[in-house]
Amino acid sequence: MKIKTMVYPVLLLVLAAMIAVPTVSRAEDGALPTLADWFGIKDDQGLIQKLDAASEEVEGVIVRLNELILERDTVHLSVTLTSEKILNANSLGFGYEKNGLRIGEESYDIWRDWDRGSGDDSVFCEGTVTFVLSARVPKEVLENDEIPMTVSFTEMSYSDGGMGFPKTLEGPWEISFNADGRKLRASTRSETLDQSILSGHTLYDVDEMVSSPLRTQISVTRYLKEHELIYNEEFDSYFSTVTSENLLGFVIEDGSGNKIQLTHEDSYPLEDATAWEHMTFYSDADNNGWNWIKDAETLTIKPYFATASGPANEGQGIERYEAIGTMTVPTVLESTDLEEFMSDFEPEYRLWDFFDSENEYTKPVRLAQTTPNGTVILLDKVMVTEDNISVSLLVGTDKLKKDQKLLKGFEIGSAWIDVGPVLPYPPEFETSKLHGGGGGGEPGINDVNEEPLVVMNMVSNSLMKREGYVSPKDPIQVRVTVRDVQTCWEDKESYSEYWTYRCFSEEGPWVFEFETDGSELAELTKDVAINKTISINGHDLTMKSLRFNPIQPILFMSGFNDQFSPELNNSHVFLEADDGTQLKLYDRMFTYTGFTQVHVNEADNDSFEKTEKVKISFCLSKMWEIYPEDYDPMNMTFYDCDPAWSTVVDVR
């Protein structure tokens, strides 16, 4: 379904006029077009199913289903309308039917599709018009051998050629039939690509390549900016203001001189404002590459983008533009020894008091990918707290040893997490005006196994964002992107006076997607109103509320981030349980103003899970000339804590 949503009303009117007058050809001798004509192919293998479904007549209009083909995740139907009312190709109008295709208990939208091969959207013969309807259906629904389906049209628009708006013919027209996609499915090659491409500030995920005698196609999802999403009330869907942006298409070749370009594009409406747009790029009808793609041992796939330099390269079509990245489709390979080791390797590890693989609130992920250099990246565990999601990554190699001479670092270079859905904050929630920042450090080797060498890295993100929050108690869609893996070596003659090492970076990205939640911990979370104002050296601060659970409590404040002073910058907050267990919180100056800390010490968590009351104490740093030998920055006895700066809340 090709969608070009324009911003200006005048252009929308023009577009509507274009849709109302499809490209039409007149059938010779009353012959009806076939789906093979529509796709521009010769169906020598009998892939297209002939339908013997009964016709349905309502309001003097007969609807007949002629042919069907199930293409991966799309149902295509050839439909003929017959009526004395049909004086020309535009006499009867049908473009879109919400829930028009029923399969079992589920219904799917169906629309009048545009041509793939012949150049015509429909074929008109006096008294009849034939066109194609398509519906997007989850591919697993179409994997059965025989699938009962029902097509239903509730109304059609009718024009008798006079002036004024078209009339409406009320249905329904409803036809049931059995679909069978076994022949085409047996002649289809599909390869999971699962690669990400960053062009400018736009992230594309290249998902899958599918090739069949019909055509070769590559499916892509693109991350949309907020201003590119438009809600259409009539279709109850979100559309994008642009389609593929700078992505022009793909070139596939096999290394033996065979090559095709995928430059035709379909984009589909979004069911909700998920900010991911789904697109498909597909081949020409007369050169779909199936005859060599089906048996190719290796395929090379290159995405091409329009850039400011324009078509500056030699070549044909989109090859004149810039290729960003290369993907390969190998034959199925046997697992390496390292891959088999990593699939069974489940170590115990801990990152300070922030993350513990054995904590009762961590959950397994166990998704792995192997880099071209043979490194295995395994997403191992995930933990969701009130305002944090953390994922542990195990990175394994059989090419390095921990004690290898001059080896200084082996780790993830950079990675990040995207989470959703993002929900709006309640009206009373106050977001702060400050932005957070971060930095890096020297390379290291945080090993959890020596041979083969396996290191543990961590990637985290906040659930409370400036634009809204991600609910920890509900299902969370998680996307982890690993940009690169770094190996660093000691080099005292390095180019920099600051660094004494050089690094090799294997570039990805490698993208992982999964669903998780923090519902178990969220069940223990309570919001306790405080609304107490304290004065520290003349500065008034208000403790608004405590969001309490044993892993990540959050103290929400006001009056803190707009009163910078040496005193406040040296202030600290401690929570104390009934048994005297203390937990130091750290200030939070972006998204919200307050104090929080993720803490997975089992004994401390047990104390705070059992406590009935929590004492909240504000303290200031002492100015030590010489720190005591037993100095512990996590113990409030080494701070100045005025009782007037504290309060006790009931968390039961």
C-alpha positions in Angstrom: 0.0 0.0 0.0 1.9 3.1 -1.2 1.2 6.0 1.1 2.2 9.6 0.4 0.7 11.7 3.1 1.0 15.4 2.3 0.9 18.2 4.8 -1.0 20.9 3.0 -4.8 20.7 2.5 -4.6 21.7 -1.2 -2.2 18.8 -1.9 -4.5 16.4 0.0 -7.4 17.4 -2.4 -5.2 16.7 -5.3 -4.1 13.4 -3.9 -7.8 12.4 -3.3 -8.5 13.2 -7.0 -5.6 11.0 -8.1 -6.9 8.1 -6.0 -10.4 8.5 -7.4 -9.1 8.0 -10.9 -6.9 4.9 -11.0 -4.9 3.9 -14.0 -7.2 1.7 -16.2 -6.9 -0.4 -19.3 -9.8 -1.8 -21.3 -10.0 -5.6 -21.5 -9.8 -7.0 -25.0 -12.7 -9.3 -25.9 -14.0 -9.1 -22.3 -11.0 -11.0 -21.0 -10.3 -10.6 -17.3 -6.8 -9.9 -16.0 -5.1 -12.5 -13.8 -2.9 -12.0 -10.8 0.0 -13.1 -13.0 -0.7 -10.1 -15.2 -0.9 -7.9 -12.2 2.5 -9.1 -10.9 4.0 -9.1 -14.4 5.0 -12.8 -14.3 4.3 -16.1 -16.0 2.7 -18.5 -13.6 4.2 -21.7 -15.0 4.2 -23.5 -11.6 0.5 -22.9 -10.7 1.4 -20.7 -7.7 -1.8 -18.6 -8.0 -4.9 -20.3 -6.6 -8.1 -20.2 -8.6 -11.2 -19.6 -6.5 -14.5 -21.3 -6.9 -16.2 -19.1 -4.3 -19.8 -18.2 -4.9 -20.6 -14.7 -6.0 -22.6 -12.3 -3.9 -25.1 -9.8 -5.3 -26.5 -6.8 -3.4 -28.0 -3.6 -4.8 -27.6 -4.9 -8.3 -23.8 -5.3 -7.9 -22.2 -8.8 -8.2 -18.9 -9.3 -6.4 -16.8 -12.3 -7.5 -13.4 -13.4 -6.2 -11.3 -14.8 -9.1 -7.8 -15.7 -7.8 -5.8 -15.6 -4.6 -2.1 -15.7 -3.6 -0.6 -15.7 -0.2 2.7 -13.9 -0.3 4.6 -14.3 3.0 2.5 -11.9 5.2 0.1 -10.5 2.5 -3.1 -11.8 1.0 -3.7 -10.7 -2.6 -7.2 -11.2 -4.2 -8.4 -10.6 -7.7 -11.9 -9.2 -7.6 -14.5 -8.5 -10.3 -17.5 -6.2 -9.9 -20.4 -6.8 -12.4 -23.4 -4.4 -12.7 -25.4 -2.3 -15.1 -24.3 0.6 -13.0 -20.8 0.3 -14.3 -20.6 2.8 -17.1 -16.8 3.4 -16.8 -13.9 2.3 -14.5 -14.9 4.9 -11.9 -18.6 4.2 -11.6 -18.2 2.0 -8.6 -15.6 3.0 -6.0 -13.9 0.8 -3.4 -10.6 1.6 -1.8 -10.5 0.5 1.8 -12.4 -1.7 4.2 -11.5 -1.8 7.9 -11.6 -5.4 9.2 -12.7 -6.5 5.7 -10.8 -9.9 5.8 -11.7 -12.3 8.6 -9.5 -15.3 9.4 -10.7 -17.3 12.4 -11.5 -14.9 15.2 -9.2 -12.1 13.9 -10.0 -9.5 11.3 -7.6 -7.4 9.1 -8.0 -4.3 7.0 -8.1 -4.8 3.2 -7.5 -2.2 0.5 -7.4 -1.8 -3.2 -3.8 -2.3 -4.1 -1.7 -0.8 -6.9 -0.2 -2.6 -9.8 3.1 -4.5 -9.6 3.8 -5.3 -13.2 1.3 -4.4 -16.0 1.1 -0.7 -15.3 -2.7 -0.8 -14.7 -4.5 -0.6 -11.4 -7.7 -2.1 -12.8 -9.2 -3.5 -16.1 -12.5 -2.2 -17.3 -14.9 -3.9 -19.7 -18.5 -2.7 -20.2 -20.5 -3.7 -17.2 -17.4 -5.1 -15.3 -14.3 -3.8 -13.6 -11.5 -6.0 -12.1 -8.9 -5.0 -9.6 -6.7 -6.4 -6.8 -7.3 -6.2 -3.0 -4.5 -6.8 -0.5 -4.4 -7.3 3.3 -1.4 -7.5 5.7 -1.7 -10.6 7.9 0.9 -11.9 10.5 2.9 -14.5 8.5 2.4 -17.2 11.1 -1.4 -17.0 10.4 -0.7 -17.9 6.7 1.5 -20.9 7.5 -1.3 -23.4 7.7 -2.1 -25.6 4.7 -5.8 -24.6 4.3 -7.0 -21.4 5.8 -10.8 -20.5 5.9 -11.2 -16.8 5.1 -14.1 -14.4 4.6 -14.1 -11.2 2.7 -16.7 -8.6 3.5 -17.5 -5.2 2.0 -20.0 -3.0 3.9 -20.5 -0.3 1.3 -19.4 1.1 -2.1 -19.6 4.5 -3.6 -21.5 4.9 -6.9 -21.4 7.6 -9.5 -23.9 7.7 -12.4 -21.8 10.2 -14.3 -23.7 13.3 -13.2 -22.7 16.2 -11.1 -22.4 16.1 -7.3 -21.0 13.7 -4.8 -21.2 9.9 -5.3 -24.0 7.9 -3.8 -23.5 5.1 -1.3 -24.6 1.5 -2.0 -25.1 -0.4 1.3 -23.9 -4.0 1.6 -22.7 -6.2 2.9 -21.2 -8.3 0.2 -19.7 -11.3 2.0 -17.9 -14.3 0.4 -16.1 -17.2 2.2 -13.5 -19.5 0.8 -10.4 -21.7 1.7 -7.0 -20.3 1.0 -4.0 -22.5 0.2 -0.5 -21.1 0.0 1.6 -24.3 0.0 3.0 -24.1 -3.5 4.3 -20.5 -3.2 5.6 -21.2 0.3 7.6 -24.2 -1.0 9.1 -21.9 -3.7 10.1 -19.1 -1.3 13.5 -18.4 0.2 13.6 -16.2 3.3 16.7 -15.0 5.2 16.7 -13.1 8.4 19.0 -10.1 8.1 18.6 -8.3 11.4 21.0 -5.5 10.7 20.8 -1.8 11.6 22.0 1.2 9.5 22.4 4.7 10.8 22.2 7.4 8.0 22.5 10.9 9.4 20.2 10.9 12.4 17.8 8.2 11.1 18.0 4.6 12.2 16.9 1.8 9.8 16.5 -1.8 10.8 16.9 -4.2 7.8 14.8 -7.1 8.9 14.4 -9.8 6.3 14.9 -10.8 2.6 12.2 -12.8 0.9 12.5 -14.1 -2.7 10.0 -16.1 -4.7 9.0 -16.4 -8.4 6.7 -13.4 -7.7 9.4 -10.9 -6.6 12.3 -10.4 -4.3 11.7 -8.0 -1.4 13.5 -6.7 1.7 11.5 -5.5 4.7 12.8 -2.5 6.7 11.6 -0.6 9.8 12.6 3.1 10.2 12.6 5.1 13.4 10.5 8.2 12.9 10.8 11.6 14.5 7.7 12.9 16.3 7.0 15.5 13.6 6.8 12.8 11.0 3.8 11.1 12.6 0.2 12.1 11.6 -2.9 10.5 13.0 -5.7 9.8 10.5 -9.0 9.5 12.2 -10.8 7.9 9.3 -8.4 5.0 9.1 -7.7 5.0 12.9 -4.0 4.7 12.1 -0.8 6.7 12.1 0.9 7.7 8.8 4.3 9.2 8.2 4.8 12.5 6.3 7.6 10.9 4.3 8.3 7.3 3.2 11.9 6.0 3.0 13.5 9.4 3.6 17.1 9.0 2.1 17.0 5.2 1.6 16.7 4.5 -2.1 16.7 0.8 -2.1 19.0 -2.3 -2.2 21.3 -4.1 -4.6 21.6 -7.9 -4.3 24.3 -9.9 -6.1 25.7 -13.4 -5.9 29.4 -12.9 -6.9 28.9 -14.6 -10.2 27.7 -11.6 -12.2 24.0 -11.8 -11.2 22.6 -8.6 -9.7 19.2 -7.0 -9.1 18.0 -3.7 -7.7 15.1 -3.4 -5.2 13.9 0.2 -5.7 10.1 0.0 -5.5 8.7 0.8 -2.1 5.6 0.1 -0.1 5.0 1.7 3.3 2.2 0.8 5.7 0.3 2.8 8.3 1.2 2.3 11.9 -1.3 0.8 14.3 -0.2 3.2 17.0 2.4 5.9 17.6 5.2 3.4 18.1 7.5 5.6 16.0 8.6 2.7 13.9 7.5 2.7 10.2 7.4 -0.5 8.3 8.5 -0.5 4.6 9.2 -3.1 1.9 11.5 -2.6 -1.1 11.0 -5.0 -4.0 12.3 -5.9 -7.4 11.0 -5.2 -10.9 8.6 -7.8 -12.3 10.9 -8.7 -15.2 14.0 -9.1 -13.1 13.3 -10.5 -9.7 16.4 -12.6 -9.5 14.6 -15.7 -8.3 16.3 -18.1 -10.8 19.7 -17.5 -9.2 18.8 -16.3 -5.7 17.0 -19.5 -4.8 20.3 -21.6 -5.1 22.9 -18.9 -4.3 25.3 -20.0 -1.5 26.2 -16.4 -0.6 24.5 -13.2 -1.4 25.8 -9.6 -0.8 23.2 -7.0 0.0 24.0 -3.2 -0.1 21.6 -0.4 0.9 22.0 2.8 -1.1 21.2 6.3 0.2 20.8 9.7 -1.4 23.4 12.1 -0.1 24.3 15.7 -0.7 26.9 14.7 -3.3 24.1 13.2 -5.4 24.6 10.4 -8.1 28.4 10.9 -8.1 29.4 7.2 -8.7 29.7 5.1 -11.8 27.0 2.5 -12.2 23.4 2.1 -13.1 20.3 3.1 -11.1 20.8 3.5 -7.4 24.4 2.3 -7.6 25.3 5.9 -8.7 24.5 6.9 -5.1 26.3 6.0 -1.8 26.2 2.5 -0.3 26.2 2.5 3.5 27.2 -0.9 4.9 27.2 -4.4 3.4 25.2 -7.4 4.5 25.9 -11.0 3.5 23.5 -14.0 3.4 25.6 -17.2 4.0 24.3 -20.7 3.8 23.5 -22.3 7.2 26.7 -22.8 9.1 27.3 -25.2 12.0 27.8 -23.7 15.4 31.3 -22.9 16.4 32.8 -24.3 19.6 32.6 -20.8 21.1 28.9 -20.5 20.2 28.1 -23.8 21.8 30.0 -22.8 24.9 28.2 -19.5 25.2 24.8 -21.1 24.7 25.4 -23.3 27.8 27.4 -20.7 29.9 25.4 -19.2 32.8 27.9 -17.6 35.2 27.2 -15.8 38.5 28.4 -12.3 38.6 27.8 -8.9 40.3 28.5 -5.3 39.4 29.0 -3.5 42.7 25.6 -3.3 44.5 23.9 -2.2 41.3 23.3 -5.6 39.5 23.4 -9.2 40.6 22.8 -12.0 38.2 21.3 -14.1 41.0 19.0 -11.5 42.4 15.4 -12.7 42.5 14.2 -9.8 40.3 16.6 -10.4 37.4 15.2 -12.3 34.4 16.9 -14.3 31.7 17.1 -13.0 28.1 19.6 -15.3 26.4 19.8 -13.8 22.9 23.1 -14.2 21.1 24.8 -13.0 17.9 28.2 -13.7 16.4 30.2 -11.0 14.8 32.2 -11.5 11.5 35.3 -11.7 13.7 33.9 -14.7 15.6 33.1 -12.8 18.8 29.9 -13.9 20.5 27.7 -11.3 22.1 25.1 -12.7 24.5 22.4 -10.7 26.2 22.2 -12.7 29.5 20.0 -11.1 32.2 17.7 -8.1 32.6 16.4 -6.3 35.7 13.6 -3.7 35.7 13.2 -1.4 38.7 11.0 1.7 39.1 13.2 4.0 37.0 15.8 1.8 35.5 16.3 -1.1 33.1 19.7 -2.9 33.0 20.8 -5.6 30.7 24.0 -7.6 31.2 26.0 -8.6 28.1 28.5 -11.5 28.0 31.1 -11.1 25.3 33.2 -14.2 24.4 36.2 -14.7 22.2 38.6 -17.6 21.6 41.2 -15.4 20.0 42.4 -13.7 23.2 43.6 -14.7 26.7 43.3 -12.5 29.7 47.0 -12.6 30.5 48.0 -12.0 26.9 51.0 -9.7 26.7 50.0 -6.0 26.4 46.2 -6.8 26.3 44.6 -3.9 28.1 40.9 -4.1 27.3 38.2 -6.3 25.7 34.7 -5.0 26.0 31.6 -3.5 24.4 32.7 -0.1 22.9 29.3 1.5 23.0 25.7 0.2 23.4 22.3 1.7 24.2 18.7 0.6 25.0 15.5 1.9 23.5 12.3 1.0 25.5 8.6 1.6 25.0 5.8 2.2 25.0 6.2 5.7 26.5 3.2 6.9 28.5 2.3 10.5 29.4 3.0 11.6 33.0 0.0 12.4 35.2 -0.7 16.2 35.4 0.8 16.6 38.9 4.2 15.1 37.9 6.9 17.8 37.7 9.8 17.3 35.2 13.1 19.0 35.9 14.8 21.5 33.6 18.3 20.1 33.7 19.9 17.6 31.3 22.1 14.7 32.4 25.4 13.9 30.9 27.9 11.1 31.0 31.4 10.1 30.1 33.7 7.1 29.5 36.8 5.6 31.1 39.8 3.6 30.2 39.4 0.1 28.7 39.2 -2.9 31.0 38.7 -6.6 31.2 35.8 -7.5 33.5 36.1 -11.2 32.9 33.7 -13.9 34.2 35.6 -16.7 32.5 39.3 -17.1 31.4 39.3 -19.7 28.7 37.6 -19.0 26.5 37.8 -15.4 27.6 34.3 -14.1 28.5 33.7 -10.6 29.8 30.6 -9.0 31.4 29.4 -5.5 30.3 26.3 -3.6 31.3 23.9 -1.3 29.5 21.2 0.7 31.3 18.6 3.3 30.7 16.0 5.3 32.7 12.3 4.5 32.4 11.4 8.1 33.4 12.0 10.2 30.3 11.4 13.8 29.5 8.6 13.0 27.1 6.9 10.4 29.4 7.6 7.2 31.3 7.7 3.5 30.6 5.6 1.5 33.1 7.7 -1.1 34.9 4.6 -3.2 35.8 3.4 -3.6 32.2 5.1 -5.4 29.2 8.1 -3.4 28.0 9.4 -3.6 24.4 13.2 -3.6 24.6 15.7 -2.9 21.8 19.4 -3.2 22.7 21.9 -1.9 20.1 25.6 -2.8 20.3 27.5 -0.5 18.1 31.0 -2.0 18.4 33.3 -4.4 20.3 36.7 -3.0 21.3 40.1 -4.8 21.9 42.7 -2.5 23.3 46.5 -2.9 23.6 49.1 -1.2 25.7 51.2 1.2 23.6 53.4 3.7 25.6 54.4 5.3 22.3 50.8 6.1 21.4 49.8 9.1 19.4 48.3 10.8 22.5 50.0 12.2 25.6 46.8 11.2 27.6 46.3 7.6 26.4 48.8 4.8 26.5 46.9 2.3 24.4 45.5 1.7 20.9 42.2 -0.1 20.2 40.8 -2.2 17.4 37.0 -1.6 17.0 34.8 -4.2 15.3 31.8 -2.2 14.0 28.3 -3.5 14.1 25.7 -2.6 14.9 24.1 -5.8 16.4 20.5 -5.3 17.4 18.5 -7.4 19.9 14.8 -7.2 20.6 12.8 -8.8 23.4 9.9 -8.2 25.8 10.2 -8.0 29.6 8.6 -6.3 32.6 9.2 -5.5 36.3 5.8 -6.6 37.6 7.0 -8.6 40.6 8.9 -5.6 42.0 6.2 -3.2 41.0 3.7 -5.1 43.2 5.8 -4.1 46.2 6.0 -0.4 45.2 4.1 2.1 47.3 3.8 5.9 47.0 3.9 7.7 50.4 3.0 11.4 50.5 5.4 13.5 52.8 5.1 17.2 51.9 7.6 18.3 54.6 9.8 21.3 54.1 13.2 21.5 55.8 15.7 24.4 55.9 19.3 23.7 55.4 21.5 26.8 56.0 18.7 29.1 54.9 17.7 27.0 51.9 14.1 25.6 52.0 13.7 22.1 50.5 10.5 20.1 50.3 10.3 16.3 50.5 7.2 15.7 48.4 6.8 12.0 48.4 8.6 8.6 48.6 8.1 6.0 46.0 9.3 3.0 48.0 10.4 -0.6 47.2 13.4 -2.5 48.5 15.4 -2.3 45.3 15.0 1.3 44.1 13.3 3.9 46.3 12.8 7.4 44.9 12.5 10.5 47.0 10.8 13.3 45.0 11.9 16.8 45.9 11.1 20.4 45.1 13.3 23.5 45.7 16.5 21.5 45.2 17.7 22.0 41.6 17.1 25.8 41.6 19.2 26.6 44.7 22.8 25.8 43.9 25.1 26.4 46.8 28.2 24.7 48.3 26.0 23.4 51.1 23.4 21.8 48.9 26.0 20.3 46.5 27.5 18.5 49.5 24.2 17.2 50.8 23.4 13.6 51.0 20.2 11.5 51.7 20.1 8.3 53.8 17.2 5.9 54.3 17.2 3.8 57.5 15.1 0.7 58.1 13.6 -0.4 61.4 16.7 -2.6 62.1 19.2 0.2 61.5 20.1 -0.8 57.9 21.1 2.3 55.9 20.9 3.0 52.2 22.5 6.1 50.7 20.6 7.7 47.8 22.2 9.8 45.1 20.8 13.0 43.6 18.8 13.0 40.4 18.7 16.3 38.5 17.0 15.4 35.2 13.5 14.2 34.4 12.6 14.7 38.0 14.3 16.3 41.0 15.1 14.0 43.9 17.3 11.2 45.2 17.4 7.5 44.2 19.6 4.4 44.1 19.4 0.9 42.7 20.7 -1.4 45.4 20.8 -5.2 45.1 22.5 -6.2 48.4 20.5 -9.2 49.5 20.7 -8.5 53.3 19.8 -4.8 52.8 17.0 -5.6 50.4 15.6 -8.1 53.0 15.7 -5.4 55.7 13.8 -2.8 53.6 11.3 -5.4 52.4 10.4 -6.2 56.1 10.6 -2.7 57.5 7.4 -0.9 58.5 8.8 2.6 58.8 11.6 4.4 56.9 13.6 7.3 58.4 14.7 9.8 55.8 17.8 11.9 56.8 19.5 14.8 55.0 23.2 15.2 55.9 26.1 17.4 54.9 29.7 16.3 54.2 32.1 16.8 57.0 35.3 18.7 56.1 37.9 16.1 57.2 41.6 17.2 57.4 42.5 13.5 57.7 39.9 10.8 57.0 39.5 8.3 59.8 40.9 4.8 59.1 37.4 3.3 59.3 35.8 6.0 57.1 32.9 4.6 55.1 31.1 7.0 52.7 28.0 4.8 52.8 27.6 5.3 56.6 25.8 8.4 57.8 27.8 8.5 61.1 30.6 10.1 59.0 28.3 13.0 58.0 26.7 16.0 59.8 23.0 15.0 60.1 20.7 17.5 61.9 17.6 15.7 63.3 15.6 18.7 62.0 16.5 17.6 58.5 14.9 14.2 58.9 11.4 12.6 58.9 9.9 9.2 59.4 7.3 7.7 57.0 5.1 4.6 57.3 5.6 2.4 54.3 3.1 -0.2 55.2 
